[in-house]
């Protein structure tokens, strides 16, 4: 049985270390997705995609403001499928859960159907962490990238 080829778009915000971009690219290679920064994302590309991934580093317990603004500016999306992913200095906990919950709420307000979530550690030198050399140096590592690949495979 042949499967119809899906149009997949991954939009990411990766500002400091490129952590989220690396995860986006690994997922994109599995999904055959077009991978773009939020600055380069176009409304018509989102409207024409069957599945959209939204990824961000977590900044003060939120997804990047540029990605939030992009979603807020979208029209109602008619149950379009979406997934979200993040990199952060901390594993998913109360703070990180808040960032995912906030972004899922935004997506649902635009009538996206959220079909999955992924997170992993990322090298973090934000704020006072820079004075100690940061945390999670070398992350995301190969295991994190493989976990991202497995997550992407699970979306089909």
Helices and strands as residue ranges (DSSP letters): E 8-13, H 19-31, E 34-37, G 38-40, H 43-48, E 51-59, E 62-63, H 65-72, E 81-88, H 94-109, E 113-121, G 127-132, H 142-154
